[in-house]
């Protein structure tokens, strides 16, 4: 069974012993309301290196400069996965023209796994079935299409047998060798500009995504083109930044208000922050597994339910949901639609935010 997002990106999410079983599962997923297209096809219709190179837009959303930046985002997403597993704390990204380098201070990456990930397409929603799986940008297709779309791709790390380096040309393994064990994992690539309509990876887009990223994943230290990003307070810091233009509200007491909250259960976790006082309507910004959801969705509707009717109308409200179920860790281009998530967010936020407002009112009375 396969899934396609609004950009045309395709993902194999599950395999079955019979077509009937696959069709039944397809109906079940469609009934869940997840805004994706599902279909069933023979497993023999595999995603090959040749297919990726003939149509990179299917995997990267286009052939323009955003597609070039998405090559780098796929590698960055894997480094953030390593951070979330507690195996790395620092990430450095450099780009120049079509060349890029991504370095994290995590090690112990299996050479065998690396070769598998770089030469075969996803067979599960997350390549190695880990979760959560992060997707900076909008694709989330994994390292295989990235490797295929690079004229040269090199990775070095270490495993139980020592340090290693793999070098690929246009998706084909050219060489592998043992090296001194490095204290980091380094990925270097050159986008094959013959496949694209752009020639330079856009710095501005990566800078914005990495700036957001340190707030979505507090504690991660990021260096981009020698500029350092770090956030200790996550979305609360980003809310302060986003609300700056609204802090001149006539109601100066309300403009100082800020609230943050974190929630987690076995299926998902989310962080929420709001700040300032809206002159008109609250501005909502939302993400799922690191990817921006520009049209909101279930998580945003839950926030709206929680703050509806309150005396305080925040200038900005931010929410980032991390879905732990691999089937929902893939791309959601514009909106997230997951049954029950709206109620989960609403119920988790309602009492804490009401308590916060009461505390603020008591404080104001004392003053």
Buried (B, 14 or more C-beta within 10 A) or exposed (E): BBBBBBBBBBBBBBEBEEEEBBBEBBEEBEEEEBBBEBEBEEEEEEBBBEBBBEEBBBBBBBBBBBBBBBBBBBBBBBBBBBBBEEBBEBBBBBBEEBBBBBBBBBBEBBBEEBBBBBBBBBBBBBBBEEBBBBBBBBBBBBBBBBBBBBBBBBBBBBBEEEBBBBBBBBBEBEEEEEEEBBEBBBBBBBBBBEBBEBEBBBBEBBBEBBBBBBBBBBEBBBBBEEEEBBBEEBBBBBBBEBBEEBBEBEEEEBBEBBBBBEBEEEEBBBBBBBBBBBBEEBBBBBBBBBBBBEEBBBBBBBBBBBBEEEEBBBBBBBBBBBBBEBBBBBBBBBBBBBEEBBEBBBEBBBEBBEEBBEEBEEEEEEE
